[in-house]
């Protein structure tokens, strides 16, 4: 009987995971644009370096100092890069693998510790119940992937507590999972806190148990990568995170606690996590609100089923479904500079809530189905209609021409490596330069120049200007123009000089290099003026009056760059305004620069893989389509230069 039940469990698990993978692969191959996040490329660098042979210590590739997962997922992408090439679709297979593994553990947990029907319902909700959750299944880095460690830890912990598995192996693997899970992502602390509370309730004398110390030793072993990383980088995993709990808050003031308490209660209405751009209409807003309301109904219903005895409630298996959400919401209220200014919580911080919602709904429905048999039939019909409706809405967005588009999109960007070096070695220009010099990829030139412009909070002059100019001499000639134009952009990115004074300084610097490179300094100045006056073409024209006439073309090309906050509509809208104010003799330079931006991905733009020939671009933004033959030719020249 036990063998038959085990076979049935794993047969169900196989079909659940297979169904999940096939559906998510269909989404990945048909809707890669909807899943795109430029920061994913930071983790792709680790994979690219691992494939060709890393030239730096592995910890140098960890994108975020508070998340070892940003290194781990990058290394896990290396086999996919070898199989399918270093493209974006191959990179997205890593979070898909984690999500499938999390589903497997989630299903087994529900099956073994609740019921077969609960596991089936929870699994179906995991696969079908939310388009936003479908998108989060591809969220690369740590928020989504950490759920695998959360449910593996809960599963092992429940084996120890509720099935009295006292073998050292269970404690060992439980400790290793918790330790590495915390290194992978600090958000694992939420689960660790919930587990700790339940452990103390179930085993008040746990500190006297040998298993606890086996678990503790294993935890430290699993967490050891954190110690190695932070010892090498000045414990930035603490110094950059802990201030976020106090910044902008005065905990000694009663009004702070009143405000945080109100925002905590207000944030419990979290229907924003179900929102997706595909479904932005009134009907789906009501549907999302209904989903949230039904979750709270199910949670209250589960509490009522435990009767009035508080002891039974605190010792029940469902307790984690109550602890985890409330600890999560409380943590979000305290963390972050803006957490005391608004009740809203960023959706990515609530990704880990989804499976707990699914399990809560599954448990409640299981109990309701046992009491009200007719409810089962209507729920099945309603759920089927919901799935069909979601599939129909999604199908409208599928473009056959975009099938497998991710195979053509880059899966890494060395631009982000500059950001990583800057985080890890702030102000240490020579250490950053040493790291860059050891990279064998051609992109190291772009990596270096981005370092000059990335730090937007303080003046960028860690060394004398002569050091930068000497550095340019180490580059191949074809890279020097790129370097010089970004050099000016970096040096004056926060400048308070007026246009005349800036031109005078730029002329002094440009006078130190060969004449053929001088125009690129003024192109950099165009980018600076755009940053200072992003929506004011009149100021751009005023500054242009101080620039030598022979360099005006390059200055106007510099005005075509994109800003860090740009999305495609904002960029094109600004280009239309700027282009209208430029004299005809200089429009070609601006259009060439615009073509380069549209064709080439840059970390400060969030624009990727687009060109003038993209049908969707022509359809959405008519002013490009209405361009004359000459203007189209200039755009094409810029695209070719990218």
N, C-alpha and C positions, 0 to 999 in steps of 0.2 A: 504493500500500500504506500509506504513511504517512498519507494523507488518510483512508483507510478506518478505520485504527486510531484517528485523532483523532475521527472521527465516532462510532465505537463508544464511545470514552471519554466523550465529552460526552453521548451518549445515555444511557449508564449513570448518569452523574452526575445528569442531569435526573430520572430515575426515582428515584434514591436520595433526592435532596433533596425531591422531591414527596412521596414516601412518608413521610419524616421529618416534614415540615410537617403533612401531613394527620393523622398519628397524634398529634402534639403538640397540634394544634388540638382534636382530640377530647378529649384530657386537659384542656386549658385550659377548654373549654366545659362539661365535666361534673364537674370535681374542683377547682375554684378554691380551696376551703377547704384542701385538702391542700397547695396551693402557696403559701398565704398567709404573708407575712412583713411585719410592720408597718413595718420600716425601708424597704421599697420606697417608701412614701409620701413619704419625704424626697426622693427623686429625682423623684417626680411633681410636687413643688412647682416645680422648675425648668421642667418642661414647661408647667405651668399659667401661670407667669409669662411664659414665652416666647410663649404663645398670646395673652395679653391685652396684652402689651407690658411687658417687664421694667422695673421701677422702680428697680432697683439694678444695679451692675456685675455681670456674669455670675459672676465668681469668688465673690461673696458667697453664691451658691446651691450651691457645692461642699460636699457634706455631710461628707466626710471629707478632712482635710488631707493624707493620704498616698495619696489615690486620685482622680486626675482623672476616672476613669471614672464616679464618682458624679455628676459634672456632665455629662459627655458623654452618658450614657445618658438622663439627664433631658431634655436638649435634643433627643435623637433621638426621644423619646416625643411631642414637640409635634405632628408630623403626624398621629399616631394619635389624639391628643386632638381635633384638628380634625375628623378623619373620624368617630370613634366617640363623642366626648364624653370628658370628664376622668374616666374610670372605671378600675377596677383591671384589667379585662381588656385594655383598650387599652394600659395600662402594661406588662403582661406580654408584649405582642407584641414589645417591644424585645429582651429576652433570647432570645426564640424566633428572631428575625431573626439575631442574633449566632450562635446555636447552629447554624442552618442554614448560614450563611456559613462557620463553622468546619468543618462537615462537608464542604462543597464543597472547601475548600483541603486538608483532611485526606485526602480521597479522591484528589484529583489528585496530592498528594505520594506517597501509597502506590502509585498507578498508574504514575507516571513513574519513580520511583526504586527500586521493588521489583518488583511484577508485577501483572498484571490480576487474578489470583485473590486475591492479597493485598489489593488495594484493595476487592474485592467483600466478602471476609470481614470486613475491618476496618469497612467501611461498614455491614454488617448488624449487627455487634456494637455499633456506635455507635447504631444505631436501636433495636435490640431487647433488648440483653443485660442490662439492669439497670433495675429500677424506680427505684432511688435516683438513678441517672444521669438518668433521665427528669425527676425532680424538680429536679435541679441545672441542667438545661437552662433552667429558668425563674428561676434565681437572679439577681436584679437587683443591679447595682452594679459588680462588677469580677472576682470570682473565676471565673465562668463565661465572661463576655464576653472576658476577656483571652486565652482560648485561640485566638480568631480571629487575634490579633496574633502569638501564639506560632507557629502553624502557617504563617501567611503569611511570617513571618521565616525559619523553617526551610526552607520551600519556595524562597524567593529565595536563601538561603544555599547550598542544595544545587545550585541552578542554577549558581551561581558556582563552587563547588568541584568538583562531580562532572560538570558538563557544560561546564566552562571558558567560561562566559559572562562575558566580560571587559568588556562595554560599560559605559560610565559610568551608563547608565540602571538597570541591575541594582543597582549599588552605591548609587545614589541612593535607589531605592525600598526597598532593604533597610535603609539607614540611617534613612530616615523612619519605616519600620515599627517598628524597634527603639526609636527615640527616643519616638515617640508611645505605643508599647506600654508603655514604662517609666513615662511620665507617667500613662497610664491606670491602671496597677496596678504596685506594687512587686514583686508576685509574678512579673512578667516577668523579673526579675533571674535567676531560676532558669534559664530558657531562655537568657538572655544569657550566663550562665556556661558552660553546656554548649556553646553555639555558639562561644564564645571559645576553649575548650579544643580543640575539633575544628579550628578555624581555625589555631591555633598548630601543631597536629600536622601538618595538611595543607600549610600554608604557613609554615614557620619564619621566612621572611624577609618576612612580610607587612607589617612596618613600613616596608619599602622600596618597597612597591607603591603606585602612584598611587591605585588603587581604594580602598585602605584610608582614605586621607585624604578622598576623595569621600564614602565611607561615614560617616566621623567628622563631617564638616561637615553632612551630611544628618541624622545622629543628633541633633546639637545643635539643628538646626532643628525636628525633630519633638518634641524634649524641651523646646523653648522655653516652652510654656505653664506648665511646672513652675517655671521661673525667674520668670515674671511673677507667678504666684500666690504663691510663697513670698516674693518681694520685698515684696509688699503685706501679708503677714501674718507677718512676722518669722521666716521660714524654719521655720514650725511643722511642715512636712513632714519636717524632720530632727529638730528638738528633741523632738517628741512620739514619734518612732519609735526613734531610736538607743538611748535608755536601756533599751528593752525587751530589748536583747541582753545587758545587764549586770545589770539589776535582779534581786535575789534570788540572784545567783550570785557565788561567790568563785573566780575562775579560777586563783588562785595555789594553791588547795588541791587536792591530788591526788584527794581523795575526790569533788570536783566532776566531774573528768574521767572517773573510774571510773563514776560514776552516769550521766553523760551518754552514755558509750559503751554502757553496759548498756541504757539506755532507747532509744538509737538502734537497737540490735539487736532489742530487744523490739518496737519500733514497726514493724518490717518486716512483722510479721504484722498487716495492716491490714484485716482482714475487716469491721471496723465500718463502713467506708464503703459497704458494700452493704446495710446494714440500713435497712429502712423499717417504719413502724408497721403497714402493711397486712400484713406478713409476719412478725409476731413470734411464731414458734413454732419448735419444735425442728427440724423438717424443713428449714426455710429457713435456720436457723443452720448446719446441716451443709452446706447448699448454698452459703452464703456462704463458709464455710471451704474447701470444695472449689474454689470459684472462685479464692480467694487462692492455694491450694496449686498449682492448675494454672498460674497466672501464673508462679510461681517456677520450676516445672518447665520452662515454655516459655522463660523467660529463660536458664536454665542450658543448655537444649538448643541455643538459638541460639549461645551462647558455644562449645559443643562443636563445632558445625558449622564454626567458623572454624579448626579444627585447632589444633595446638600452637604455631603461630608467633605470638608476641606482636605483632610488627610488623603482620601482616595484621589482627589484631583491632583494633588502635588506628587503622587506616586504613579500616576497613569503614564502610559507610553505616549499619549498625545500631548504631553506637557511642552515638548519642544516646539510644537506648532503655535503655542502661545508665547513662549519666551523669545524665540528667534525674531519674530516681527517687531516686538516692542523694544528689544535691545537694539535692533537695527534702526528703528525710527529715532530712538533716544540718541544713538551715536551720531546720526546725521544732523541732529539739532545742535550738537556741541562742536562738530568738526567743520572747519571752513570759516573764512573771514566773513562771508555773507550769510552765515546760518542764522544770525540773530536779526537779519533785515527782511527776510521773507519766509513764508511757510513752505514754499515750494522746495522740493528736493530734486536734484538732478536725476534723471531717469536711470543713468548708468549706475548710480549708487544703490538702486532698488532692484537691479537685475536678479540678485540672489533671492528676492522675495517670491518670484514666480513659482518655483517648484513647491514652496510651502503653501502657496495659494492652491495649487493643483491638488496637493495631498489633503488639505483641509476640505476642499469641495468633494473630493473622492470619498473621504470618510463619512461626511455628512450625508451624501447621496446614498452610500451603501446602507446606512442606518434607515434613511427615509424609504428606500426601496423595499426593505424588509417589512416595514410597517404599512406602506401604501403601494400595493402592487401596480395599480393603474398609473401611478406616477412614473414608473420605470418606462412604460411605453411612450408616454408623452415626452419624457426627457430624451429618449433615444431619437424620436422624431425631431424634436427641437434642435438637438445637437447636430443631427445630420443636415438639417436646413441651414444651420449656422456655418457648418463646414463648406457646404455647397455655395453659400452666399460669399464667404471669404474667398473661395477658389475662383468664383466668377469675377469678383472685383479685381483680384490679382491678375487673372488671365487677360483682362483688358489692357494691362500695362506691358504685356510681353511683346517684344519686338523681335520677329524671326531673324532679322539681320544682325541682332546683337547676340545670337547664340554663341556660347563659349568665348565671348568677347574678352573675358578675363585672361585667356591664354595669350592675348596680345598686349596686355597691360603689364608694366613693370611691377615686380613683386618686392622691390627694395629701392631705397634711395640713400645715397651716402650724405645727402644734405642733413639728414637727421643725426648722423654720426657726429657732426660738428656740434649739434645741440647737446648730445650726450657728453662729449668731451668738455664742453663748457660747464655743464652741471657738475661734473666730477672734479674738474680742475679749474674752478672759477678764478680768473685773473692770472693764471699761470700760463702765459702765452707760449713760453718755450716748451712746456710739457705738452701742450696741445699740438704745437708744431712738430714735436718729436713723434707723437702718435701718428699724425698725418703723413709724415715722411716715411713711415714704415708700411703704409697701406700701398699695395701694389696696383690697385685699380686706377684707371684714368680719372675716375670721379674725384680723386683726392684733391684736384685743383678746385673743383666746385665746393668740396668740403671746407677747404681752407678759406675761400672767399666768403662763404656763408658765415664763418666764424666772425668775420669783421662786421657783419650787419645784424647778427642775431640778438645780441644783448641790447635791448631797447630801453633799459632802465637807467643806464649810467653812461657817461662819456666813454667812447671806445678808443682809448689811446694807452694800452698797457705798456707800449714801448714807443720809442721815438719814431717819427715818420720815416727817417732814413732806414730803419730796420725793415719796414714794410717794402720800401723801394728796392732794397737789396734782395729781399725775398722774391720779388718779381723776377729778378735775374735768374733765379733757379728754374723758372717755368719755361716750357716750350713756348715759342713765339706766338703760337695760335691761342694760347690761354691768357696771354698778358692783357689783351683788351678787356676780357671778362674780369680779370683781377682789378684793373685800374678803375673801371666804372663802379664796381662794388666797393672799392676802397673809399672813394668819396662818399658814397651812400652811407657807409659805416661810420666814417669820421664825423659826419655832420647830421646824423640821423636825429639827434636831439638838439640841434643847433638853435640858438636864439639870435644869431646874426641876421642882419637884414641882407637883402639880395646883393647889394653893392659890395658889402664887406665880404660876403661869402665868395663872390666872384674873384675878389682880390686875393683871398687865401688860396682858392683853387688854382689861380694863375701861378702863384709862387710854387705850389707843389708840382703842377704840370711842367713848370720850367726845369725841373730836375730830371726829366726823362727825355727820351728821344722824341723829336717832333711828331713822328708818325703815330705816337700813342696819345698825344695831347687831346684829340677829340673825345676820347673815351672818358676823360675826367669830367667833361661837361655833360656827357650822357648820365654820369653818376649824379651830377648836380640836378638834372631834370628829375631823377627819381626822388631826390631829397625834397625838391619843391612840391612834388606830388604828395609826399607824406605830410609836409607842413600845411599844404592847402589842397586837400583831396578833391573838394567840390567847388573850387574857385578858379576857373580858367583865367579870370581877369588878373589874379596875382601871378599866374604862370607867365602871362604876357608881360607884366611889369618886370619880372626877373629877367626875361629874355632880352629886354632892352639893354642890359648891362653886359651881355655876353658878346664876345667878338663874332662878327657876322659869319666868319668861316666855320664857326663851331655850332651855329644855331640848329643845323639839321640834327646833329647828335643830341643836343639839348632836348629837342622835341621828341626824339626817339626815347629818351629817358623818361618822358612823361607818360609813356605807354605801359610802364611796368604795372604789376598788380601789387596790391597791399595785403598785409597779413590777414585782414578781416574780410577780404573779398570772397564772395561766391560769384558764380558766372553772371547772373543777372546784374548784380551791383557793378561788376567790372565793365560789362558792356554798356550799361547806362552811363557810367562816367566817361567811357571812351566816346560815346556819341556826343556828349556835351563838350568834351575837350576838342574833339575833331572839328566841331562847328566853329570854334574860335581860332583855329590855326589858319594862317595864310596858305593859299594853294601851293606855293612853292615849297612848303615844308611838310605838307600832308603826307607825302610818300614816306618820309622818315618815321612819322608816327605810325603809319599803317604797317610798315615793315616790323616795327617793334611789337605792334599788336599781334601780328601773325605769329611772331616768335613765342609770345606769351601763350596764345591759344594752342600752339602745337606742342609746347614743352611743359612738363610738370615741374613746378617749383614748390618747395615746402612752405613758402610764405603766401601761397595763392589758393590752395585747394582746387586747382584746375588741373585735370589730368587727361592726357590722351585725346585732346580735342583738336580739330583743325577746321578750316573754313569749309571743307568738303563734307563735314558731318551733317547728315540730313536733318537731325533733330535741332541742330544749331540754326540752320537756315529757317526751319519752320518756326522756331520760337522767337528769333530776333531778326525782324524784317529789315532793319537798317543795313545789315551785312548783305542781305540778298539784293538790296536795291543799289549796291555799290556799282559804279561803272567799271568798264573793262580795265582801265588803268589802275583803279583802286584795288580791284581783285588781283591784278598782277603784283602789286606791292605787298598785299597780304600773303600771296603765295611765296614771294621772295623771303619774307620773314619766316614763313613756315619751313622753307628749305634751309634757312640758316640755323634753325633750332637744333 
